[in-house]
Amino acid sequence: MSKKTLIILGAIVLVIVVYVMNTDKQASGASATGCKVTVTADVLNARETADGNAKVVGKYLRDAQFDALPGVQNGFRKVADDKWVAAAFTEPVAGSAC
């Protein structure tokens, strides 16, 4: 085999290994932020800022789980850039560092 073929095969194997490792983390409920929450309200509005009067930019249904940042500000938890939810209607997933 040529050197070029070996490099290509090595790259393919590396991509497969990284994919399998990432799939295992997602299946185990791992969170990139260390904090994962579950929605306890029927419908939870996501807002642009940590203010109950801010523009609604999304919605989550009961039992939805998603990553969030640890900590709460003004009763809101940040879940993404320009996306906040009322912390009172979320519950940290067991073993999560919220």
Contacts in CASP RR format, 6 or more apart in sequence:
PFRMAT RR
TARGET T0000
AUTHOR 0000-0000-0000
METHOD contacts of the structure
MODEL  1
MSKKTLIILGAIVLVIVVYVMNTDKQASGASATGCKVTVTADVLNARETA
DGNAKVVGKYLRDAQFDALPGVQNGFRKVADDKWVAAAFTEPVAGSAC
1 9 0 8 1.000
29 36 0 8 1.000
29 93 0 8 1.000
31 67 0 8 1.000
31 93 0 8 1.000
31 96 0 8 1.000
32 67 0 8 1.000
33 67 0 8 1.000
33 68 0 8 1.000
33 69 0 8 1.000
33 70 0 8 1.000
34 67 0 8 1.000
34 70 0 8 1.000
34 96 0 8 1.000
34 97 0 8 1.000
34 98 0 8 1.000
35 67 0 8 1.000
35 68 0 8 1.000
35 69 0 8 1.000
35 70 0 8 1.000
35 71 0 8 1.000
35 92 0 8 1.000
35 96 0 8 1.000
35 97 0 8 1.000
35 98 0 8 1.000
36 65 0 8 1.000
36 66 0 8 1.000
36 67 0 8 1.000
36 68 0 8 1.000
36 92 0 8 1.000
36 93 0 8 1.000
36 96 0 8 1.000
36 98 0 8 1.000
37 65 0 8 1.000
37 66 0 8 1.000
37 68 0 8 1.000
37 77 0 8 1.000
37 79 0 8 1.000
37 90 0 8 1.000
37 91 0 8 1.000
37 92 0 8 1.000
37 93 0 8 1.000
37 96 0 8 1.000
37 98 0 8 1.000
38 63 0 8 1.000
38 64 0 8 1.000
38 65 0 8 1.000
38 90 0 8 1.000
38 91 0 8 1.000
38 92 0 8 1.000
38 93 0 8 1.000
39 60 0 8 1.000
39 61 0 8 1.000
39 62 0 8 1.000
39 63 0 8 1.000
39 64 0 8 1.000
39 65 0 8 1.000
39 85 0 8 1.000
39 89 0 8 1.000
39 90 0 8 1.000
40 62 0 8 1.000
40 89 0 8 1.000
40 90 0 8 1.000
40 91 0 8 1.000
41 62 0 8 1.000
41 86 0 8 1.000
41 89 0 8 1.000
42 61 0 8 1.000
42 62 0 8 1.000
43 59 0 8 1.000
43 60 0 8 1.000
43 61 0 8 1.000
43 62 0 8 1.000
44 59 0 8 1.000
44 60 0 8 1.000
44 61 0 8 1.000
44 64 0 8 1.000
44 85 0 8 1.000
44 86 0 8 1.000
44 89 0 8 1.000
44 90 0 8 1.000
45 56 0 8 1.000
45 58 0 8 1.000
45 59 0 8 1.000
45 85 0 8 1.000
45 86 0 8 1.000
46 56 0 8 1.000
46 57 0 8 1.000
46 58 0 8 1.000
46 59 0 8 1.000
46 60 0 8 1.000
46 79 0 8 1.000
46 83 0 8 1.000
46 84 0 8 1.000
46 85 0 8 1.000
47 54 0 8 1.000
47 55 0 8 1.000
47 56 0 8 1.000
47 57 0 8 1.000
47 76 0 8 1.000
47 83 0 8 1.000
47 84 0 8 1.000
47 85 0 8 1.000
48 54 0 8 1.000
48 55 0 8 1.000
48 56 0 8 1.000
48 57 0 8 1.000
48 82 0 8 1.000
48 83 0 8 1.000
48 84 0 8 1.000
49 82 0 8 1.000
49 84 0 8 1.000
50 73 0 8 1.000
50 74 0 8 1.000
50 75 0 8 1.000
50 76 0 8 1.000
50 78 0 8 1.000
50 84 0 8 1.000
51 74 0 8 1.000
51 76 0 8 1.000
52 76 0 8 1.000
52 86 0 8 1.000
54 84 0 8 1.000
57 82 0 8 1.000
57 83 0 8 1.000
58 83 0 8 1.000
60 66 0 8 1.000
60 85 0 8 1.000
65 93 0 8 1.000
66 79 0 8 1.000
67 79 0 8 1.000
68 77 0 8 1.000
68 78 0 8 1.000
68 79 0 8 1.000
68 85 0 8 1.000
68 90 0 8 1.000
68 98 0 8 1.000
69 77 0 8 1.000
69 78 0 8 1.000
69 79 0 8 1.000
70 97 0 8 1.000
70 98 0 8 1.000
71 77 0 8 1.000
71 98 0 8 1.000
72 87 0 8 1.000
75 86 0 8 1.000
75 87 0 8 1.000
75 88 0 8 1.000
76 84 0 8 1.000
76 85 0 8 1.000
76 86 0 8 1.000
76 87 0 8 1.000
77 84 0 8 1.000
77 85 0 8 1.000
77 86 0 8 1.000
77 87 0 8 1.000
77 90 0 8 1.000
77 98 0 8 1.000
78 84 0 8 1.000
79 85 0 8 1.000
92 98 0 8 1.000
END
